[in-house]
Amino acid sequence: MKKISLVALMGVLSVGAALAEFQAPAPMVATHTNTKGGFVSGDEVIVTVKQVNEMRDDVPVVVKGHIVQRMGDEKYLFEDSTGSITVEIDDEDWRGQTITSTDTVKLTGEVDRGIFKTEIEVDYVEKI
């Protein structure tokens, strides 16, 4: 009886695995949360606003462009050559930097996809 149960369980598990949808993992992006410093591989991939708008929720991203306007509490309008997107930057993520609309910045964060719009939740602001 134990053998029959084991064979049935194995069959159910293998069918379930065969029917499961495969989704490739998102590319790893170097984030700058290590405040102690150290080696960074430089393998980060900079994506465009157009690409961000096509990504899933919570995908790590790095974008390069300009913060052109303040839109409200911790909300800003970010632009690159492909378009614009709202970004959320918490006060501590500025790390004491003063940024103007003419400064080029690199923002590291993750996609925050909602029902009606997509934003980037920024973890790190770097003035270039």
Contact map, one row per residue, 1 for C-alpha under 8 A:
11111000000000000000000000000000000000000000000000000000000000000000000000000000000000000000000000000000000000000000000000000000
11111100000000000000000000000000000000000000000000000000000000000000000000000000000000000000000000000000000000000000000000000000
11111110000000000000000000000000000000000000000000000000000000000000000000000000000000000000000000000000000000000000000000000000
11111111000000000000000000000000000000000000000000000000000000000000000000000000000000000000000000000000000000000000000000000000
11111111100000000000000000000000000000000000000000000000000000000000000000000000000000000000000000000000000000000000000000000000
01111111110000000000000000000000000000000000000000000000000000000000000000000000000000000000000000000000000000000000000000000000
00111111111000000000000000000000000000000000000000000000000000000000000000000000000000000000000000000000000000000000000000000000
00011111111100000000000000000000000000000000000000000000000000000000000000000000000000000000000000000000000000000000000000000000
00001111111110000000000000000000000000000000000000000000000000000000000000000000000000000000000000000000000000000000000000000000
00000111111111000000000000000000000000000000000000000000000000000000000000000000000000000000000000000000000000000000000000000000
00000011111111100000000000000000000000000000000000000000000000000000000000000000000000000000000000000000000000000000000000000000
00000001111111110000000000000000000000000000000000000000000000000000000000000000000000000000000000000000000000000000000000000000
00000000111111111000000000000000000000000000000000000000000000000000000000000000000000000000000000000000000000000000000000000000
00000000011111111100000000000000000000000000000000000000000000000000000000000000000000000000000000000000000000000000000000000000
00000000001111111110000000000000000000000000000000000000000000000000000000000000000000000000000000000000000000000000000000000000
00000000000111111111000000000000000000000000000000000000000000000000000000000000000000000000000000000000000000000000000000000000
00000000000011111111000000000000000000000000000000000000000000000000000000000000000000000000000000000000000000000000000000000000
00000000000001111111000000000000000000000000000000000000000000000000000000000000000000000000000000000000000000000000000000000000
00000000000000111111100000000000000000000000000000000000000000000000000000000000000000000000000000000000000000000000000000000000
00000000000000011111110000000000000000000000000000000000000000000000000000000000000000000000000000000000000000000000000000000000
00000000000000000011111000000000000000000000000000000000000000000000000000000000000000000000000000000000000000000000000000000000
00000000000000000001111100000000000000000000000000000000000000000000000000000000000000000000000000000000000000000000000000000000
00000000000000000000111110000000000000000000000000000000000000000000000000000000000000000000000000000000000000000000000000000000
00000000000000000000011111000000000000000000000000000000000000000000000000000000000000000000000000000000000000000000000000000000
00000000000000000000001111100000000000000000000000000000000000000000000000000000000000000000000000000000000000000000000000000000
00000000000000000000000111110000000000000000000000000000001100000000000000000000000000000000000000000000000000000000000000000000
00000000000000000000000011111000000000000000000000000000000100000000000000000000000000000000000000000000000000000000000000000000
00000000000000000000000001111100000000000001000000000000000100000000000000000000000000000000000000000000000000000000000000000000
00000000000000000000000000111110000000000011100000000000000111000000000000000000000000000000000000000000000000000000000000000000
00000000000000000000000000011111000000011111000000000000000000000000000000000000000000000000000000000000000000000000000000000000
00000000000000000000000000001111110000000000000000000000000000000000000000000000000000000000000000000000000110000000000000010000
00000000000000000000000000000111111000000000000000000000000000000000000000000000000000000000000000000000000100000000000000110000
00000000000000000000000000000011111000000000000000000000000000000000000000000000000000000000000000000000000000000000000000110000
00000000000000000000000000000011111110000000000000000000000000000000000000000000000000000000000000000000000000000000000000000000
00000000000000000000000000000001111110000000000000000000000000000000000000000000000000000000000000000000000000000000000000000000
00000000000000000000000000000000011111000000000000000000000000000000000000000000000000000000000000000000000000000000000000000000
00000000000000000000000000000000011111100000000000000000000000000000000000000000000000000000000000000000000000000000000000000000
00000000000000000000000000000000000111110000000000000000000000000000000000000000000000000000000000000000000000000000000000000000
00000000000000000000000000000000000011111000000000000000000000000000000000000000000000000000000000000000000000000000000000000000
00000000000000000000000000000100000001111100000000000000000000000000000000000000000000000000000000000000000000000000000000000000
00000000000000000000000000000100000000111111000000000000000000000000000000000000000000000000000000000000000000000000000000000000
00000000000000000000000000000100000000011111000000000000000000000000000000000000000000000000000000000000000000000000000000000000
00000000000000000000000000001100000000001111100000000000000000000000000000000000000000000000000000000000000000000000000000000000
00000000000000000000000000011100000000001111110000000000000001000000000000000000000000000000000000000000000000000000000000000000
00000000000000000000000000001000000000000011111000000000000011000000000000000000000000000000000000000000000000000000000000000000
00000000000000000000000000000000000000000001111100000000000011110000000000000000000000000000000000000000000000000000000000000000
00000000000000000000000000000000000000000000111110110000000011110000000000000000000000000000000000000000000000000000000000000000
00000000000000000000000000000000000000000000011111110000000000110000000000000001110000000000000000000000000000000000000000000000
00000000000000000000000000000000000000000000001111111000000000100000000000000011011110000000000000000000000000000000000000000000
00000000000000000000000000000000000000000000000111111100000000000000000000000000011000000000000000000000000000000000000000000000
00000000000000000000000000000000000000000000001111111110000000000000000000000000000000000000000000000000000000000000000000000000
00000000000000000000000000000000000000000000001111111110000010000000000000000000000000000000000000000000000000100000010000000000
00000000000000000000000000000000000000000000000011111110000000000000000000000000000000000000000000000000000000000000010000000000
00000000000000000000000000000000000000000000000001111111000000000000000000000000000000000000000000000000000000000000000000000000
00000000000000000000000000000000000000000000000000111111101000000000000000000000000000000000000000000000000000100000000000000000
00000000000000000000000000000000000000000000000000000111111000000000000000000000000000000000000000000000000000101000000000000000
00000000000000000000000000000000000000000000000000000011111000000000000000000000000000000000000000000000000001111100000000000000
00000000000000000000000000000000000000000000000000000001111100000000000000000000000000000000000000000000000001111000000000000000
00000000000000000000000001000000000000000000000000000011111110000000000000000000000000000000000000000000000001100000000000000000
00000000000000000000000001111000000000000000000000000000011111000000000000000000000000000000000000000000000111100000000000000000
00000000000000000000000000001000000000000000111000010000001111100000000000000000000000000000000000000000000111100000000000000000
00000000000000000000000000001000000000000001111000000000000111110000000000000000000000000000000000000000011110000000000000000000
00000000000000000000000000000000000000000000011110000000000011111000000000000000000000000000000000000000011100000000000000000000
00000000000000000000000000000000000000000000011100000000000001111100000000000001000000000000000000000001111000000000000000000000
00000000000000000000000000000000000000000000000000000000000000111110000000000111100000000000000000000001110000000000000000000000
00000000000000000000000000000000000000000000000000000000000000011111000000000111000000000000000000001111100000000000000000000000
00000000000000000000000000000000000000000000000000000000000000001111100000011110000000000000000000111011100000000000000000000000
00000000000000000000000000000000000000000000000000000000000000000111110000011110000000000000000000011100000000000000000000000000
00000000000000000000000000000000000000000000000000000000000000000011111000011100000000000000000000001000000000000000000000000000
00000000000000000000000000000000000000000000000000000000000000000001111101111000000000000000000000000000000000000000000000000000
00000000000000000000000000000000000000000000000000000000000000000000111111111000000000000000000000000000000000000000000000000000
00000000000000000000000000000000000000000000000000000000000000000000011111110000000000000000000000000000000000000000000000000000
00000000000000000000000000000000000000000000000000000000000000000000001111100000000000000000000000000000000000000000000000000000
00000000000000000000000000000000000000000000000000000000000000000000011111110000000000011110000000000000000000000000000000000000
00000000000000000000000000000000000000000000000000000000000000000000011111111000000001111000000000000000000000000000000000000000
00000000000000000000000000000000000000000000000000000000000000000011111101111100000001111000000000000000000000000000000000000000
00000000000000000000000000000000000000000000000000000000000000000011111000111110000111100000000000000000000000000000000000000000
00000000000000000000000000000000000000000000000000000000000000001111100000011111000111100000000000000000000000000000000000000000
00000000000000000000000000000000000000000000000010000000000000001111000000001111111110000000000000000000000000000000000000000000
00000000000000000000000000000000000000000000000110000000000000011100000000000111111100000000000000000000000000000000000000000000
00000000000000000000000000000000000000000000000100000000000000001000000000000011111000000000000000000000000000000000000000000000
00000000000000000000000000000000000000000000000111000000000000000000000000000011111100000000000000000000000000000000000000000000
00000000000000000000000000000000000000000000000011000000000000000000000000000011111110000000000000000000000000000000000000000000
00000000000000000000000000000000000000000000000010000000000000000000000000001111011111000000000000000000000000000000000000000000
00000000000000000000000000000000000000000000000010000000000000000000000000001110001111100000000000000000000000000000011100000000
00000000000000000000000000000000000000000000000000000000000000000000000000111100000111110000000000000000000000000000011100000000
00000000000000000000000000000000000000000000000000000000000000000000000000111100000011111000000000000000000000000000001111000000
00000000000000000000000000000000000000000000000000000000000000000000000001110000000001111100000000000000000000000000001111000000
00000000000000000000000000000000000000000000000000000000000000000000000001110000000000111110110000000000000000000000000011100000
00000000000000000000000000000000000000000000000000000000000000000000000001000000000000011111110000000000000000000000000001100000
00000000000000000000000000000000000000000000000000000000000000000000000001000000000000001111111000000000000000000000000000000000
00000000000000000000000000000000000000000000000000000000000000000000000000000000000000000111111100000000000000000000000000000000
00000000000000000000000000000000000000000000000000000000000000000000000000000000000000001111111000000000000000000000000001111000
00000000000000000000000000000000000000000000000000000000000000000000000000000000000000001111111111000000000000000000000000011000
00000000000000000000000000000000000000000000000000000000000000000000000000000000000000000011111110000000000000000000000000001000
00000000000000000000000000000000000000000000000000000000000000000000000000000000000000000001011111000000000000000000000000000000
00000000000000000000000000000000000000000000000000000000000000000000000000000000000000000000011111100000000000000000000000000010
00000000000000000000000000000000000000000000000000000000000000000000000000000000000000000000010111110000000000000000000000000000
00000000000000000000000000000000000000000000000000000000000000000010000000000000000000000000000011111010000000000000000000000010
00000000000000000000000000000000000000000000000000000000000000000011000000000000000000000000000001111110000000000000000000000000
00000000000000000000000000000000000000000000000000000000000000000111100000000000000000000000000000111111000000000000000000000000
00000000000000000000000000000000000000000000000000000000000000000101000000000000000000000000000000011111000000000000000000000000
00000000000000000000000000000000000000000000000000000000000000000110000000000000000000000000000000111111100000000000000000000011
00000000000000000000000000000000000000000000000000000000000000011110000000000000000000000000000000001111110000000000000000000011
00000000000000000000000000000000000000000000000000000000000000011110000000000000000000000000000000000011111000000000000000001111
00000000000000000000000000000000000000000000000000000000000001111000000000000000000000000000000000000001111100000000000000001111
00000000000000000000000000000000000000000000000000000000000001110000000000000000000000000000000000000000111110000000000001111100
00000000000000000000000000000011000000000000000000000000000111100000000000000000000000000000000000000000011111000000000001111000
00000000000000000000000000000010000000000000000000000000000111000000000000000000000000000000000000000000001111100000000111110000
00000000000000000000000000000000000000000000000000000000111110000000000000000000000000000000000000000000000111110000000111100000
00000000000000000000000000000000000000000000000000010011111110000000000000000000000000000000000000000000000011111000011110000000
00000000000000000000000000000000000000000000000000000000110000000000000000000000000000000000000000000000000001111100011110000000
00000000000000000000000000000000000000000000000000000001110000000000000000000000000000000000000000000000000000111110111000000000
00000000000000000000000000000000000000000000000000000000100000000000000000000000000000000000000000000000000000011111111000000000
00000000000000000000000000000000000000000000000000000000000000000000000000000000000000000000000000000000000000001111100000000000
00000000000000000000000000000000000000000000000000000000000000000000000000000000000000000000000000000000000000000111110000000000
00000000000000000000000000000000000000000000000000000000000000000000000000000000000000000000000000000000000000001111111000000000
00000000000000000000000000000000000000000000000000011000000000000000000000000000000011000000000000000000000000111101111100000000
00000000000000000000000000000000000000000000000000000000000000000000000000000000000011110000000000000000000000111100111110000000
00000000000000000000000000000000000000000000000000000000000000000000000000000000000011110000000000000000000011110000011111000000
00000000000000000000000000000000000000000000000000000000000000000000000000000000000000111000000000000000000011110000001111100000
00000000000000000000000000000000000000000000000000000000000000000000000000000000000000111100100000000000001111000000000111111000
00000000000000000000000000000001100000000000000000000000000000000000000000000000000000001100100000000000001111000000000011111000
00000000000000000000000000000011100000000000000000000000000000000000000000000000000000000000110000000000001110000000000001111100
00000000000000000000000000000000000000000000000000000000000000000000000000000000000000000000111000000000111100000000000001111110
00000000000000000000000000000000000000000000000000000000000000000000000000000000000000000000000000000000111000000000000000011111
00000000000000000000000000000000000000000000000000000000000000000000000000000000000000000000000010100011110000000000000000001111
00000000000000000000000000000000000000000000000000000000000000000000000000000000000000000000000000000011110000000000000000000111
